[in-house]
Amino acid sequence: MTQPVPPSVLTSEEAAAYWDDRHRRRGDLASGGNVHFDEPTNEIFYAVRLGRLLDVVGDANAAAEPLRLLDAGCGKGWFARAMARFGHSVDAIDASPAAIEASRTASATAPGRPPSYAVSTLSAWRPGCLYDVVYSVDVLFHIVDEAEWAASVRNLAALVRLGGLLAVSDWDVPERRVLGSYQVVRARRQYDELLAASGLQRSRLGRDGFVPDGFRGSPVGFHVFRRTG
Ligand SMILES: C[S@@+](CC[C@H](N)C(=O)[O-])C[C@H]1O[C@@H](n2cnc3c(N)ncnc32)[C@H](O)[C@@H]1O
């Protein structure tokens, strides 16, 4: 049921080069946040979305038994560092070597146990554990190749423990949309079908399993699923 990708969309190799270059050239938040916002506005945007992520992850933490989290497509590690500061055990991956290098540098001077970083695509990550929560902020709609998108969603789902959560940001729309050369938004039902086949069901959080950003008219939010089988 995959649909052909229009020729105007970047190839996977071009997209990877685009992100690595963007992470090298742009400042901390602009390299991962909204390019139309200035740095202070991206600061607010990130803070608001951290709150949305906490709506999903919850406020429980335990030093003796930290939550295991995966930040899938961590960029320069802003959310991963925050989650580590909150006491969680965080793995953070990104396909961009520049982003992971910047994340490691930032964590070297940050308080608490740093996230464990690795260069990896979402589809290729094979950790030695399952996670309580796998989250991915503004990554899946940048994976423009349909087969790679599906392989990425399936792999993230496979890494969620029984009862654990998967939260992936995208638009909440009834049909797939190509928004430009490096952005393809997927329909709600594409997530539902793929994840149901992987044993995950929509959570009851937010608007029928969708927690919207609610920031300046952003159409983006977290699709939230729980592993039930
Ligand atoms: C808009 S940025 C978001 C970064 C971070 N989540 C944030 O919110 O600051 C998109 C990120 O996805 C990464 N990315 C794109 N395709 C990927 C893939 N297939 N596997 C892993 N990371 C990918 C890019 O390198 C980039 O860091």
The ligand as an SDF file (V2000), in Angstrom:
LIG
                    3D

 27 29  0  0  0  0  0  0  0  0999 V2000
   13.8210   18.3360   12.8600 C   0  0  0  0  0  0  0  0  0  0  0  0
   15.2020   17.4680   13.4750 S   0  0  0  0  0  0  0  0  0  0  0  0
   14.6200   17.0570   15.0980 C   0  0  0  0  0  0  0  0  0  0  0  0
   15.7530   16.7890   16.0610 C   0  0  0  0  0  0  0  0  0  0  0  0
   15.3200   16.6210   17.5240 C   0  0  0  0  0  0  0  0  0  0  0  0
   14.3730   15.5380   17.6880 N   0  0  0  0  0  0  0  0  0  0  0  0
   14.7390   17.8980   18.0290 C   0  0  0  0  0  0  0  0  0  0  0  0
   13.5050   17.9950   18.1360 O   0  0  0  0  0  0  0  0  0  0  0  0
   15.5300   18.8100   18.3290 O   0  0  0  0  0  0  0  0  0  0  0  0
   15.1330   15.9230   12.5870 C   0  0  0  0  0  0  0  0  0  0  0  0
   16.2530   14.9600   12.9790 C   0  0  0  0  0  0  0  0  0  0  0  0
   16.0030   13.6890   12.4210 O   0  0  0  0  0  0  0  0  0  0  0  0
   17.2500   13.1200   12.0630 C   0  0  0  0  0  0  0  0  0  0  0  0
   16.9430   12.0590   11.1080 N   0  0  0  0  0  0  0  0  0  0  0  0
   16.3790   12.1660    9.8770 C   0  0  0  0  0  0  0  0  0  0  0  0
   16.1970   10.9540    9.3310 N   0  0  0  0  0  0  0  0  0  0  0  0
   16.6270   10.0560   10.2530 C   0  0  0  0  0  0  0  0  0  0  0  0
   16.6760    8.6300   10.3080 C   0  0  0  0  0  0  0  0  0  0  0  0
   16.2370    7.8760    9.2840 N   0  0  0  0  0  0  0  0  0  0  0  0
   17.1760    8.0390   11.3990 N   0  0  0  0  0  0  0  0  0  0  0  0
   17.6430    8.7760   12.4500 C   0  0  0  0  0  0  0  0  0  0  0  0
   17.6120   10.1310   12.4650 N   0  0  0  0  0  0  0  0  0  0  0  0
   17.1060   10.7560   11.3800 C   0  0  0  0  0  0  0  0  0  0  0  0
   18.0370   14.2850   11.5150 C   0  0  0  0  0  0  0  0  0  0  0  0
   19.4120   14.0440   11.4950 O   0  0  0  0  0  0  0  0  0  0  0  0
   17.6290   15.3760   12.4970 C   0  0  0  0  0  0  0  0  0  0  0  0
   18.5060   15.4220   13.5960 O   0  0  0  0  0  0  0  0  0  0  0  0
  1  2  1  0
  2  3  1  0
  2 10  1  0
  3  4  1  0
  4  5  1  0
  5  6  1  0
  5  7  1  0
  7  8  2  0
  7  9  1  0
 10 11  1  0
 11 12  1  0
 11 26  1  0
 12 13  1  0
 13 14  1  0
 13 24  1  0
 14 15  1  0
 14 23  1  0
 15 16  2  0
 16 17  1  0
 17 18  1  0
 17 23  2  0
 18 19  1  0
 18 20  2  0
 20 21  1  0
 21 22  2  0
 22 23  1  0
 24 25  1  0
 24 26  1  0
 26 27  1  0
M  CHG  2   2   1   9  -1
M  END
$$$$
